[in-house]
Amino acid sequence: MEKLSGKFYEKLNIIQSASAVFMSLLIILGVLFSSVEITEELHHHCHNDSCHICYTINLAKSYINGLHLGENIFYYVLISVLSIGAVKIVNSLLTKAVTLVSLKVKLSN
């Protein structure tokens, strides 16, 4: 089997880091917009049982409760940042260091 090059691991690292950041941003924005929706529409004038605003508030509450975030949003962001750091560390361990010897450079006067 052919050895994988360092460029492959660099691309994999970029993809994993970008996806971790993207997912973290989606969670943070989802919680932020859900919280804003709940606070803005909490005291609306409800006309009946099939109120669209009540339905939206319940969806926002279920999104936040489904993530089980509560006050733990800091820990989710911390885990995301640490996972990006771990990916970078693993990538540096898996890639071969580029030296003059590994490049087979002949040093002559």
TAHURA-V449712 format. One record per backbone hydrogen bond with DSSP energy under -0.5 kcal/mol. CO is the residue of the C=O (numbers start at 1). NH is the residue of the N-H. If there is no record, write none. Layout:
co;nh
CO;NH
CO;NH
//
This chain:
co;nh
5;9
6;10
7;11
8;12
9;13
10;14
11;15
12;16
13;17
14;18
15;19
16;20
17;21
18;22
19;23
20;24
21;25
22;26
23;27
24;28
25;29
26;30
27;31
28;32
29;33
30;34
31;35
32;36
33;37
34;38
35;39
36;40
37;41
38;42
41;44
44;46
48;51
51;55
52;56
53;57
54;58
55;59
56;60
57;61
58;62
59;63
60;64
61;65
62;66
63;67
64;68
64;69
65;68
69;72
71;74
72;76
73;77
74;78
75;79
76;80
77;81
78;82
79;83
80;84
81;85
82;86
83;87
84;88
85;89
86;90
87;91
88;92
89;93
90;94
91;95
97;99
99;103
100;105
101;104
105;107
106;108
//
